[in-house]
Amino acid sequence: MKKVTYSDLYLEDDLQTGEHIFYIDKNKTVPFTGVIVDYNKGVLVWEFEVQDGFKTGIERVYYPTGELQELNETDHNTTNGRAKEFYRNGQLRSFSIVIRNVHIFSVFYDETGDIVETWEIGEGDPSYSVVRDRIPEYRSRYKLEQ
């Protein structure tokens, strides 16, 4: 898969998500497909897969010192699927199931790996109506208990 730096591409705003659509050419007619990487002071801080100009695939965010901070599944410029956050020591900080940027289920851990909190979207949440119909599908796909 082709790998380029963020600054090598041309951007257009995605009005649906507020994220960017990535293009190879200045006229923004040829969408990029591949992996985009971004560095800060020579350290990789962000990399993500792009398909037809949209962030689709795996996204990795790194601490400024290079350790993995986040690992997200993305689809069409949204977090969609599993989202994980890590402490600098590599221990899992949180694990979430996300539907189009809406978290529906999360587990939070302390630095030793013990569960400190679990959370699930409820009917009173303002975003519930957006994802309500897809929750059963995601519960089944990720084997979440009812």
C-alpha positions, -999 to 999 in steps of 0.1 A, spaced: 0 0 0 14 34 -10 25 55 20 28 93 19 31 121 45 1 142 53 16 173 37 21 156 4 -16 156 -3 -43 181 -12 -73 184 11 -110 192 8 -134 194 37 -159 165 41 -191 183 49 -206 152 64 -180 146 91 -158 178 93 -128 156 84 -107 159 53 -109 142 19 -75 135 5 -64 140 -31 -32 133 -50 -36 163 -74 -39 200 -69 -73 201 -88 -87 176 -63 -99 152 -89 -79 121 -80 -87 107 -46 -58 91 -26 -57 55 -16 -30 43 7 -15 51 41 -10 87 54 17 93 80 24 124 100 56 131 120 64 156 147 102 163 152 110 131 134 87 109 155 56 92 139 26 106 157 -3 95 133 -9 70 106 -41 59 90 -55 41 59 -73 60 32 -96 45 5 -108 67 -23 -99 99 -3 -117 89 29 -101 77 61 -111 40 60 -93 12 77 -70 13 107 -59 46 124 -30 47 149 -22 77 170 11 79 189 23 98 219 49 124 211 75 99 224 64 72 199 43 49 221 9 38 207 -19 60 222 -49 50 201 -59 22 177 -92 28 159 -112 12 131 -125 38 107 -150 39 78 -157 69 55 -140 94 78 -157 82 110 -146 59 139 -167 28 132 -160 -5 151 -134 -10 178 -116 19 194 -88 14 219 -68 38 240 -35 29 257 -14 42 286 22 51 277 32 18 294 13 -1 267 -15 -11 291 -51 -8 277 -68 24 290 -102 19 273 -120 -3 248 -150 10 230 -175 0 203 -184 29 181 -210 34 154 -202 64 131 -184 84 159 -210 75 185 -197 54 214 -222 27 223 -202 7 248 -169 14 267 -148 -3 293 -122 18 312 -91 3 329 -65 16 353 -28 13 346 -26 -21 361 -53 -35 338 -82 -36 363 -116 -25 351 -126 8 368 -158 15 348 -181 3 321 -205 25 302 -232 19 277 -253 43 257 -288 47 270 -321 58 255 -317 92 272 -285 99 253 -289 126 226 -271 103 201 -291 72 209 -317 77 181 -289 80 155 -275 45 163 -305 27 178 -312 5 148 -276 -6 145 -270 -15 181 -282 -52 179 -259 -57 148 -229 -44 167 -237 -63 199 -237 -95 178 -206 -86 158 -185 -78 188 -201 -104 211 -214 -80 237 -237 -94 264 -273 -81 263 
